[in-house]
């Protein structure tokens, strides 16, 4: 079992291309709204997310999504600033994310675009 980051143990492991908190839109039957989650975009093009930053490397991610071939872009339909969406190729799910600033949104969109078109 790996506890904490395995970077020190495996120095040649590539660091994630992007990581940070984003708000993810929740669309479950019970809960609706935005939840703050810790996202990690790995070099292999998979987006992992956790409940908290401290969970990365200690807990299994809440979900892992392959971004290759996904559609990503800014979304203005929700009337909220800094919202972008991701529609993975597999499945019929659309993820809506909200960043804290335009700069942060652009950082994520650039990183995701590289994962979509490896």
Residue, then its C-alpha position, 0 to 999 in steps of 0.5 A: x500500500x502506498x501512503x502519501x506521494x510515491x514521487x520520492x520512491x519513484x523519481x522517474x514517475x512523471x508529475x501530474x500535468x495539472x492538479x487543483x481544486x475545482x467545483x464539480x456540478x452534482x446531478x444525482x437524484x438526491x443532491x444537486x449543486x456544486x461540490x468542491x473536489x481535488x482533481x488530478x490530471x495524469x500524464x496518461x490522460x486520465x482525470x482522477x478526482x478526490x473529495x480532498x487534496x489529502x486523499x490523493x495517494x492515500x485513498x482510491x479516487x472517487x472517479x477516474x475518467x479517460x479524456x482522450x477523444x473527449x469534447x471540452x470547452x467553455x460553457x455559458x449555459x449555466x449562467x455562472x462564470x469560469x464554467x467549462x464542460x467535458x464530455x468523455x467519448x465513453x459513456x453518456x455523461x457530461x461533467x461540468x466544472x467551475x474554476x475560481x478564475x478565468x486564468x485557472x479555467x484556461x490552465x485546466x482547459x489547456x491541460x485537458x486539451x493536451x490529454x484529449x489530443x495526445 
